[in-house]
Amino acid sequence: MSKDNLIEDASKKREVVYDLDQTYSAIIKRQFKKNRAAVWSLRFLIVIVFIGLLAPFIANNKPLYAKYEGNTYFPAFREVAVEFGMAKWQPELIKIINWKTTEFESVVWPLIPYAEEERDFANAHYKSPFGEQEVESLRWRHWLGTDESGVDLLSGLINGTTIAVKVGVISMSISAFIGIIIGAFAGFYGDDNLSASRIRIIFNVLFIPIALFYAIKVGWIGIILFFVLMIIPNLLAMPFEKIKVLNAKTNIPLDLLIMRFIEIFNSIPKLLLIMSIVAILGQSIMLLMIIIGATSWTGIARFTRAELLRVRNLEYMEAAKSLGYGELRKIFIHALPNSLAPVLISIAFGVAGAILTEASLSFIGLGAEAGVATWGKILTLARTEPSAWWLAIFPGFAIFITVTIYNLIGEGLIDALDPKLKQ
């Protein structure tokens, strides 16, 4: 064999060894890239996220840059800073009533020079995207038409993208937090590995309604507050555990209790449950995100439970036990990090479900509060004027595309995490 052939053969062997030495995450990435639909869906998702994040600078009735009375301003950026409490409007800008009729020395407008709820009365009463519009030039044209009040549809869709991104991320963050913790405890302890003193069980059962009451009252941090408040009954129980009768250990079939609770919870129609809570607590987009998240955790809990049941008896968990590690360390440091990959699939599909749920609630008038544009609220405008087809087609297409993207990403993750495909 020639020297060149030997070098080529050695190179191939090194490539094989390198390929075998790839990490688990590298194998998943490689397998995910084989699914072209999932890869393109991920790229489109990145574009949607950027549109949602940059919506105030893409569609706004305030200039990105303006030179006014000899001074330079960035009104659109200032508006965002004011909204987050990081700045205040300059006195000379507060007196501006109509930005579009103000004479600036020089100005740069956003791509869509209309705010999400801004009314153009000259183009009210359902102006078609292909019809005649009363505008000074193409720069001010409503490219996707207007509704009855003259609100620009394209601006509403772009700003609605922000809400869609927030609903997906915040709702599923809440769902993942609840589902992973509950599923982890159910899978790790099962029905035979958790016991507690009688007094501790009594105090916890009595304190759960109190913790739930205060958790609901404080809003979005209520989920964290609930777990913090549940520390109190355990502290109160400690002095009573000195009494022998009250300190008697009782086995808790945690897995059985959690699974039965999930079955009962899933038997309640989700949309009806959310509608009832919204009707009682009022309409707010942030409240809606919390409610969607707090009612969508059961699937994630089941995935996490199943993984923990598999992982808890593996060799490295036995090693952690023999080293005397605490229960929480074994769960959150050793078991969970090796069990979350399948949970990502449930989260991907859950984001699509959360966006669809918000759109459904907004469509029937139980979604975001007045003044906030969402795809569902825009879609409901088409009911009053069936001839205004653009009010149904464009927001409906936006919902369809976004939900499909998340579903395709979820399917791509299923293929990537399938052990039979890792070749």
C-alpha positions, 0 to 999 in steps of 0.5 A, a space after each residue: 500500500 502506498 504512502 498516500 493510501 496509508 494517510 488517506 486510510 488513517 484520515 478516514 479512521 480518525 473521522 470515524 473515531 471523531 464521529 463516535 466521540 460526538 456528544 449526545 447534543 451533537 448527535 441530536 443537532 446532526 439528526 435534527 438537521 436531516 429534517 429540512 422542514 424542521 430546520 426551515 421552521 426554526 429559521 422562520 421562528 427566529 424571524 418571527 421572534 425578531 419581528 416580535 422583539 423589534 415591533 415598536 421600531 417596525 410599526 409605529 407612528 413615531 419617528 425612529 429619528 427626528 431633528 426638531 428645533 435644532 435638536 436630535 431625538 429618537 422618539 420610537 426608542 424613547 417610547 420603549 424606554 418610557 414604557 419600561 420606566 427607564 426614561 421620561 419624555 422630553 418636555 419639547 416632545 410632550 407638546 407634540 400632538 400629531 407627529 405626522 403633521 409636525 414639521 421636522 428638519 429631518 426625519 426617518 419613519 418606521 417601515 410601517 408608519 402607523 401604531 397598533 391602535 392608531 385610527 386613520 379616519 380618512 381611510 376608515 370603513 374597511 379600505 381594501 389592500 388593493 383598493 383606492 386609499 386616501 394617502 399622500 403617497 405610497 409611503 403612507 399606504 395601508 398595505 394590508 388594508 384597514 378595519 372599520 375605524 381606519 386601524 392599519 391591519 399590517 401594524 396590528 399584525 406586527 404588534 400582535 407578533 409581540 403578544 404571540 411570542 410573549 404568550 408562547 414563551 411566558 405561558 410555557 415557562 410557567 407550564 414547564 416550571 410547574 410540570 417539571 417539578 411535579 413530574 420530577 417528584 412523582 417519578 423520583 419518589 413513586 409510591 414507596 419512597 416518600 414518608 413524612 410525620 403525621 403532623 407535617 402531613 396535616 399542616 401541609 394539607 391545611 396550608 395548601 388552600 391558604 397558599 393558593 389563595 395568596 398565590 392567585 392574588 399576587 399575579 404572575 409571581 404567584 407560582 413562586 410564592 406558592 412554593 415559598 409559602 409551603 415552607 411555612 407549614 414544614 417549619 411549624 411542624 418541626 416543634 411538634 415532631 418532638 412528640 412521639 405520636 405526632 412524629 410517627 412516619 406515614 408513607 405518602 403514595 405521591 405518584 398515585 396522588 399526583 397522577 389521579 390529580 392530573 386525570 381529574 384536572 384533564 377531565 375539565 375542558 381546558 378552554 372552559 376552565 380558562 374562560 371561567 377564570 378570566 370571567 372572574 379575575 378580569 381581562 389582562 394579557 399578563 393574567 391570560 398568560 399565567 392562566 394558560 401556563 397554569 392549566 397546561 402543565 400536565 403533559 410536561 409533568 407526565 413526560 418528566 415523571 416517565 423519564 424520572 421513573 427510568 432514570 432513578 434506578 440507573 447506575 449513576 443514581 445508585 452511585 449518588 445514593 451511595 455517596 450520601 447525596 441529599 434527595 434534592 441534589 439527586 433530583 435536580 443536579 443528577 436526574 433532571 438534567 439527563 431527563 429533560 430532552 423529551 420534555 422539550 418536545 412537549 414544550 414545543 407543541 405546548 407553545 403552539 397550543 398556547 398561541 392557539 388558545 390565546 387567539 381563541 379567547 381573543 376571538 370570543 372577546 375574552 383575551 387581551 384588554 382594550 388597546 392591545 392588538 392580538 391576532 385573535 382580536 383582529 380576526 374577530 373583526 371579520 365577523 361584523 363585515 364578511 366582505 372585508 376578507 383581508 381581516 380574516 385571511 391575514 391574521 388567520 394565515 399568521 396564526 396558521 403559519 406560527 402554529 405549524 412552525 412550532 408543530 414541525 419543530 416538535 416533530 423534528 425534535 421527536 425524530 432527533 431524540 429517537 434512539 433508532 435514528 442515531 446512526 
